[in-house]
Amino acid sequence: MATCEVCGNDYWMAFEVRTVSGDVHTFDSFECAAHKLAPICEHCQVKIIGHGVEVGGRFFCCAHCARAVESLGAEIRDAVGARPA
């Protein structure tokens, strides 16, 4: 069994998450993984669990929050359904 690094629960179905930087984390639930790893919106401070928006290296939960902070205004769009060219 493995121990969740957030809540300390020793659980037989714990899982590992490997990040791009090579870090390895052990969690017993997606809730604990999100609590530890999800970025926080720089405008409303909510945990970003969905697609979010990244503008200039800053993370926002949606285009609305990004537009409230960034000067790019109408150029900021949600990425849902968008595909890179």
N, CA, C and O atoms as a GROMACS GRO file, in nm:
protein
  340
    1MET      N    1   0.084  -0.118   0.000
    1MET     CA    2   0.000   0.000   0.000
    1MET      C    3   0.089   0.124   0.000
    1MET      O    4   0.206   0.120   0.037
    2ALA      N    5   0.030   0.234  -0.041
    2ALA     CA    6   0.104   0.360  -0.048
    2ALA      C    7   0.028   0.468   0.029
    2ALA      O    8  -0.094   0.462   0.043
    3THR      N    9   0.102   0.565   0.078
    3THR     CA   10   0.044   0.671   0.159
    3THR      C   11   0.027   0.798   0.077
    3THR      O   12   0.119   0.842   0.008
    4CYS      N   13  -0.092   0.857   0.083
    4CYS     CA   14  -0.122   0.983   0.014
    4CYS      C   15  -0.041   1.096   0.077
    4CYS      O   16  -0.040   1.112   0.199
    5GLU      N   17   0.027   1.173  -0.006
    5GLU     CA   18   0.110   1.281   0.048
    5GLU      C   19   0.030   1.402   0.094
    5GLU      O   20   0.086   1.491   0.158
    6VAL      N   21  -0.099   1.408   0.064
    6VAL     CA   22  -0.182   1.519   0.109
    6VAL      C   23  -0.252   1.486   0.241
    6VAL      O   24  -0.240   1.561   0.338
    7CYS      N   25  -0.325   1.374   0.244
    7CYS     CA   26  -0.407   1.343   0.363
    7CYS      C   27  -0.346   1.237   0.454
    7CYS      O   28  -0.393   1.218   0.566
    8GLY      N   29  -0.243   1.167   0.406
    8GLY     CA   30  -0.178   1.065   0.488
    8GLY      C   31  -0.248   0.931   0.490
    8GLY      O   32  -0.206   0.841   0.563
    9ASN      N   33  -0.355   0.916   0.412
    9ASN     CA   34  -0.428   0.790   0.408
    9ASN      C   35  -0.343   0.681   0.343
    9ASN      O   36  -0.285   0.703   0.237
   10ASP      N   37  -0.336   0.565   0.407
   10ASP     CA   38  -0.265   0.450   0.352
   10ASP      C   39  -0.368   0.364   0.279
   10ASP      O   40  -0.452   0.300   0.341
   11TYR      N   41  -0.361   0.366   0.145
   11TYR     CA   42  -0.471   0.310   0.064
   11TYR      C   43  -0.417   0.215  -0.041
   11TYR      O   44  -0.318   0.244  -0.108
   12TRP      N   45  -0.482   0.100  -0.055
   12TRP     CA   46  -0.435  -0.002  -0.150
   12TRP      C   47  -0.453   0.040  -0.296
   12TRP      O   48  -0.390  -0.018  -0.384
   13MET      N   49  -0.539   0.140  -0.323
   13MET     CA   50  -0.558   0.186  -0.461
   13MET      C   51  -0.494   0.322  -0.486
   13MET      O   52  -0.535   0.394  -0.578
   14ALA      N   53  -0.395   0.358  -0.406
   14ALA     CA   54  -0.324   0.485  -0.428
   14ALA      C   55  -0.258   0.481  -0.566
   14ALA      O   56  -0.230   0.374  -0.621
   15PHE      N   57  -0.233   0.598  -0.621
   15PHE     CA   58  -0.174   0.607  -0.754
   15PHE      C   59  -0.066   0.714  -0.757
   15PHE      O   60  -0.061   0.801  -0.669
   16GLU      N   61   0.020   0.707  -0.857
   16GLU     CA   62   0.127   0.806  -0.874
   16GLU      C   63   0.095   0.899  -0.989
   16GLU      O   64   0.035   0.860  -1.089
   17VAL      N   65   0.136   1.023  -0.974
   17VAL     CA   66   0.129   1.122  -1.081
   17VAL      C   67   0.270   1.172  -1.105
   17VAL      O   68   0.339   1.214  -1.012
   18ARG      N   69   0.313   1.165  -1.229
   18ARG     CA   70   0.446   1.213  -1.267
   18ARG      C   71   0.429   1.344  -1.343
   18ARG      O   72   0.355   1.351  -1.441
   19THR      N   73   0.498   1.448  -1.298
   19THR     CA   74   0.485   1.579  -1.360
   19THR      C   75   0.587   1.596  -1.472
   19THR      O   76   0.680   1.515  -1.486
   20VAL      N   77   0.570   1.699  -1.551
   20VAL     CA   78   0.662   1.728  -1.661
   20VAL      C   79   0.804   1.748  -1.609
   20VAL      O   80   0.900   1.714  -1.678
   21SER      N   81   0.818   1.804  -1.491
   21SER     CA   82   0.950   1.829  -1.434
   21SER      C   83   1.015   1.703  -1.378
   21SER      O   84   1.130   1.706  -1.335
   22GLY      N   85   0.941   1.591  -1.379
   22GLY     CA   86   0.997   1.465  -1.331
   22GLY      C   87   0.962   1.431  -1.187
   22GLY      O   88   0.999   1.325  -1.138
   23ASP      N   89   0.891   1.519  -1.119
   23ASP     CA   90   0.849   1.490  -0.982
   23ASP      C   91   0.746   1.378  -0.982
   23ASP      O   92   0.666   1.366  -1.076
   24VAL      N   93   0.747   1.296  -0.878
   24VAL     CA   94   0.650   1.188  -0.864
   24VAL      C   95   0.573   1.211  -0.734
   24VAL      O   96   0.633   1.229  -0.628
   25HIS      N   97   0.440   1.210  -0.743
   25HIS     CA   98   0.354   1.231  -0.627
   25HIS      C   99   0.262   1.111  -0.610
   25HIS      O  100   0.223   1.048  -0.708
   26THR      N  101   0.228   1.079  -0.485
   26THR     CA  102   0.139   0.968  -0.456
   26THR      C  103   0.013   1.021  -0.389
   26THR      O  104   0.020   1.097  -0.293
   27PHE      N  105  -0.103   0.980  -0.442
   27PHE     CA  106  -0.232   1.026  -0.390
   27PHE      C  107  -0.328   0.909  -0.375
   27PHE      O  108  -0.312   0.805  -0.439
   28ASP      N  109  -0.426   0.928  -0.288
   28ASP     CA  110  -0.529   0.825  -0.272
   28ASP      C  111  -0.659   0.863  -0.342
   28ASP      O  112  -0.751   0.782  -0.349
   29SER      N  113  -0.667   0.985  -0.396
   29SER     CA  114  -0.788   1.030  -0.464
   29SER      C  115  -0.754   1.143  -0.561
   29SER      O  116  -0.651   1.210  -0.547
   30PHE      N  117  -0.843   1.164  -0.659
   30PHE     CA  118  -0.824   1.277  -0.749
   30PHE      C  119  -0.839   1.409  -0.674
   30PHE      O  120  -0.777   1.509  -0.709
   31GLU      N  121  -0.922   1.408  -0.570
   31GLU     CA  122  -0.940   1.528  -0.488
   31GLU      C  123  -0.807   1.573  -0.428
   31GLU      O  124  -0.774   1.691  -0.433
   32CYS      N  125  -0.732   1.481  -0.371
   32CYS     CA  126  -0.603   1.515  -0.312
   32CYS      C  127  -0.503   1.557  -0.420
   32CYS      O  128  -0.425   1.650  -0.400
   33ALA      N  129  -0.505   1.489  -0.536
   33ALA     CA  130  -0.416   1.527  -0.646
   33ALA      C  131  -0.445   1.669  -0.693
   33ALA      O  132  -0.353   1.747  -0.714
   34ALA      N  133  -0.572   1.703  -0.709
   34ALA     CA  134  -0.610   1.838  -0.752
   34ALA      C  135  -0.571   1.940  -0.647
   34ALA      O  136  -0.523   2.049  -0.680
   35HIS      N  137  -0.590   1.907  -0.521
   35HIS     CA  138  -0.556   1.999  -0.413
   35HIS      C  139  -0.407   2.035  -0.417
   35HIS      O  140  -0.369   2.150  -0.397
   36LYS      N  141  -0.324   1.936  -0.444
   36LYS     CA  142  -0.179   1.956  -0.444
   36LYS      C  143  -0.127   2.016  -0.575
   36LYS      O  144  -0.039   2.102  -0.572
   37LEU      N  145  -0.181   1.973  -0.690
   37LEU     CA  146  -0.118   2.004  -0.818
   37LEU      C  147  -0.189   2.109  -0.904
   37LEU      O  148  -0.125   2.169  -0.990
   38ALA      N  149  -0.318   2.131  -0.884
   38ALA     CA  150  -0.391   2.223  -0.972
   38ALA      C  151  -0.344   2.367  -0.953
   38ALA      O  152  -0.326   2.413  -0.841
   39PRO      N  153  -0.324   2.438  -1.065
   39PRO     CA  154  -0.288   2.580  -1.053
   39PRO      C  155  -0.406   2.659  -0.999
   39PRO      O  156  -0.520   2.611  -1.001
   40ILE      N  157  -0.380   2.780  -0.953
   40ILE     CA  158  -0.484   2.866  -0.897
   40ILE      C  159  -0.503   2.986  -0.989
   40ILE      O  160  -0.406   3.048  -1.033
   41CYS      N  161  -0.629   3.018  -1.019
   41CYS     CA  162  -0.661   3.133  -1.104
   41CYS      C  163  -0.607   3.261  -1.041
   41CYS      O  164  -0.631   3.288  -0.923
   42GLU      N  165  -0.534   3.339  -1.119
   42GLU     CA  166  -0.474   3.461  -1.066
   42GLU      C  167  -0.576   3.573  -1.045
   42GLU      O  168  -0.543   3.676  -0.987
   43HIS      N  169  -0.699   3.554  -1.093
   43HIS     CA  170  -0.801   3.656  -1.073
   43HIS      C  171  -0.895   3.621  -0.958
   43HIS      O  172  -0.911   3.699  -0.864
   44CYS      N  173  -0.959   3.502  -0.965
   44CYS     CA  174  -1.061   3.468  -0.865
   44CYS      C  175  -1.012   3.368  -0.759
   44CYS      O  176  -1.084   3.338  -0.664
   45GLN      N  177  -0.891   3.318  -0.775
   45GLN     CA  178  -0.827   3.229  -0.679
   45GLN      C  179  -0.887   3.088  -0.670
   45GLN      O  180  -0.861   3.016  -0.573
   46VAL      N  181  -0.968   3.047  -0.768
   46VAL     CA  182  -1.024   2.912  -0.769
   46VAL      C  183  -0.920   2.814  -0.824
   46VAL      O  184  -0.837   2.852  -0.906
   47LYS      N  185  -0.925   2.689  -0.778
   47LYS     CA  186  -0.837   2.585  -0.833
   47LYS      C  187  -0.882   2.557  -0.976
   47LYS      O  188  -1.001   2.542  -1.002
   48ILE      N  189  -0.788   2.549  -1.068
   48ILE     CA  190  -0.819   2.527  -1.209
   48ILE      C  191  -0.816   2.377  -1.236
   48ILE      O  192  -0.709   2.317  -1.248
   49ILE      N  193  -0.934   2.317  -1.244
   49ILE     CA  194  -0.945   2.173  -1.268
   49ILE      C  195  -0.970   2.145  -1.416
   49ILE      O  196  -0.932   2.039  -1.466
   50GLY      N  197  -1.033   2.237  -1.485
   50GLY     CA  198  -1.064   2.221  -1.627
   50GLY      C  199  -0.951   2.268  -1.716
   50GLY      O  200  -0.834   2.266  -1.676
   51HIS      N  201  -0.986   2.311  -1.836
   51HIS     CA  202  -0.887   2.350  -1.936
   51HIS      C  203  -0.814   2.478  -1.900
   51HIS      O  204  -0.694   2.488  -1.925
   52GLY      N  205  -0.882   2.576  -1.842
   52GLY     CA  206  -0.819   2.701  -1.804
   52GLY      C  207  -0.766   2.780  -1.923
   52GLY      O  208  -0.782   2.739  -2.038
   53VAL      N  209  -0.703   2.891  -1.894
   53VAL     CA  210  -0.645   2.978  -1.995
   53VAL      C  211  -0.509   3.022  -1.944
   53VAL      O  212  -0.496   3.064  -1.829
   54GLU      N  213  -0.407   3.014  -2.029
   54GLU     CA  214  -0.275   3.063  -1.993
   54GLU      C  215  -0.243   3.182  -2.081
   54GLU      O  216  -0.250   3.174  -2.204
   55VAL      N  217  -0.209   3.294  -2.019
   55VAL     CA  218  -0.173   3.415  -2.091
   55VAL      C  219  -0.043   3.467  -2.033
   55VAL      O  220  -0.036   3.503  -1.915
   56GLY      N  221   0.059   3.471  -2.115
   56GLY     CA  222   0.188   3.524  -2.070
   56GLY      C  223   0.244   3.451  -1.950
   56GLY      O  224   0.306   3.513  -1.864
   57GLY      N  225   0.222   3.320  -1.943
   57GLY     CA  226   0.275   3.242  -1.832
   57GLY      C  227   0.192   3.251  -1.705
   57GLY      O  228   0.232   3.198  -1.602
   58ARG      N  229   0.078   3.317  -1.712
   58ARG     CA  230  -0.012   3.329  -1.597
   58ARG      C  231  -0.135   3.244  -1.624
   58ARG      O  232  -0.181   3.235  -1.738
   59PHE      N  233  -0.189   3.180  -1.520
   59PHE     CA  234  -0.301   3.087  -1.535
   59PHE      C  235  -0.430   3.147  -1.482
   59PHE      O  236  -0.433   3.210  -1.376
   60PHE      N  237  -0.537   3.125  -1.558
   60PHE     CA  238  -0.670   3.173  -1.521
   60PHE      C  239  -0.768   3.059  -1.544
   60PHE      O  240  -0.744   2.972  -1.627
   61CYS      N  241  -0.880   3.059  -1.470
   61CYS     CA  242  -0.978   2.951  -1.483
   61CYS      C  243  -1.059   2.966  -1.611
   61CYS      O  244  -1.112   2.867  -1.661
   62CYS      N  245  -1.070   3.087  -1.667
   62CYS     CA  246  -1.149   3.109  -1.788
   62CYS      C  247  -1.104   3.239  -1.856
   62CYS      O  248  -1.028   3.318  -1.799
   63ALA      N  249  -1.151   3.259  -1.978
   63ALA     CA  250  -1.115   3.380  -2.052
   63ALA      C  251  -1.168   3.505  -1.982
   63ALA      O  252  -1.104   3.610  -1.987
   64HIS      N  253  -1.283   3.496  -1.919
   64HIS     CA  254  -1.340   3.611  -1.848
   64HIS      C  255  -1.242   3.662  -1.741
   64HIS      O  256  -1.217   3.782  -1.733
   65CYS      N  257  -1.188   3.571  -1.660
   65CYS     CA  258  -1.092   3.612  -1.557
   65CYS      C  259  -0.962   3.665  -1.619
   65CYS      O  260  -0.904   3.761  -1.569
   66ALA      N  261  -0.918   3.603  -1.727
   66ALA     CA  262  -0.796   3.649  -1.794
   66ALA      C  263  -0.815   3.790  -1.848
   66ALA      O  264  -0.726   3.874  -1.835
   67ARG      N  265  -0.931   3.817  -1.908
   67ARG     CA  266  -0.958   3.951  -1.962
   67ARG      C  267  -0.967   4.055  -1.852
   67ARG      O  268  -0.936   4.172  -1.875
   68ALA      N  269  -1.008   4.015  -1.732
   68ALA     CA  270  -1.019   4.109  -1.621
   68ALA      C  271  -0.883   4.156  -1.572
   68ALA      O  272  -0.872   4.261  -1.509
   69VAL      N  273  -0.779   4.078  -1.600
   69VAL     CA  274  -0.645   4.109  -1.550
   69VAL      C  275  -0.549   4.150  -1.661
   69VAL      O  276  -0.470   4.243  -1.643
   70GLU      N  277  -0.554   4.083  -1.773
   70GLU     CA  278  -0.459   4.105  -1.882
   70GLU      C  279  -0.504   4.216  -1.976
   70GLU      O  280  -0.624   4.243  -1.989
   71SER      N  281  -0.409   4.281  -2.040
   71SER     CA  282  -0.440   4.393  -2.129
   71SER      C  283  -0.473   4.349  -2.272
   71SER      O  284  -0.505   4.434  -2.355
   72LEU      N  285  -0.467   4.221  -2.302
   72LEU     CA  286  -0.494   4.174  -2.438
   72LEU      C  287  -0.643   4.180  -2.473
   72LEU      O  288  -0.679   4.173  -2.590
   73GLY      N  289  -0.727   4.192  -2.372
   73GLY     CA  290  -0.870   4.211  -2.392
   73GLY      C  291  -0.937   4.106  -2.477
   73GLY      O  292  -0.934   3.987  -2.444
   74ALA      N  293  -0.999   4.148  -2.586
   74ALA     CA  294  -1.081   4.061  -2.671
   74ALA      C  295  -1.000   3.950  -2.738
   74ALA      O  296  -1.059   3.854  -2.788
   75GLU      N  297  -0.869   3.962  -2.742
   75GLU     CA  298  -0.786   3.858  -2.804
   75GLU      C  299  -0.786   3.728  -2.724
   75GLU      O  300  -0.756   3.622  -2.778
   76ILE      N  301  -0.819   3.735  -2.595
   76ILE     CA  302  -0.815   3.617  -2.509
   76ILE      C  303  -0.943   3.537  -2.530
   76ILE      O  304  -1.054   3.589  -2.517
   77ARG      N  305  -0.926   3.409  -2.563
   77ARG     CA  306  -1.038   3.320  -2.589
   77ARG      C  307  -1.018   3.191  -2.510
   77ARG      O  308  -0.906   3.149  -2.484
   78ASP      N  309  -1.130   3.129  -2.472
   78ASP     CA  310  -1.121   2.996  -2.411
   78ASP      C  311  -1.073   2.898  -2.517
   78ASP      O  312  -1.098   2.917  -2.636
   79ALA      N  313  -1.002   2.794  -2.474
   79ALA     CA  314  -0.943   2.698  -2.567
   79ALA      C  315  -1.034   2.582  -2.601
   79ALA      O  316  -0.998   2.500  -2.685
   80VAL      N  317  -1.150   2.571  -2.541
   80VAL     CA  318  -1.239   2.459  -2.566
   80VAL      C  319  -1.277   2.456  -2.714
   80VAL      O  320  -1.328   2.554  -2.768
   81GLY      N  321  -1.253   2.344  -2.777
   81GLY     CA  322  -1.288   2.328  -2.918
   81GLY      C  323  -1.186   2.385  -3.013
   81GLY      O  324  -1.193   2.359  -3.133
   82ALA      N  325  -1.091   2.461  -2.964
   82ALA     CA  326  -0.989   2.521  -3.051
   82ALA      C  327  -0.878   2.420  -3.076
   82ALA      O  328  -0.840   2.342  -2.988
   83ARG      N  329  -0.827   2.423  -3.198
   83ARG     CA  330  -0.714   2.336  -3.232
   83ARG      C  331  -0.601   2.423  -3.286
   83ARG      O  332  -0.626   2.519  -3.359
   84PRO      N  333  -0.476   2.388  -3.250
   84PRO     CA  334  -0.364   2.464  -3.303
   84PRO      C  335  -0.357   2.452  -3.456
   84PRO      O  336  -0.394   2.348  -3.512
   85ALA      N  337  -0.312   2.554  -3.520
   85ALA     CA  338  -0.302   2.554  -3.666
   85ALA      C  339  -0.189   2.466  -3.716
   85ALA      O  340  -0.167   2.456  -3.836
   0.00000   0.00000   0.00000
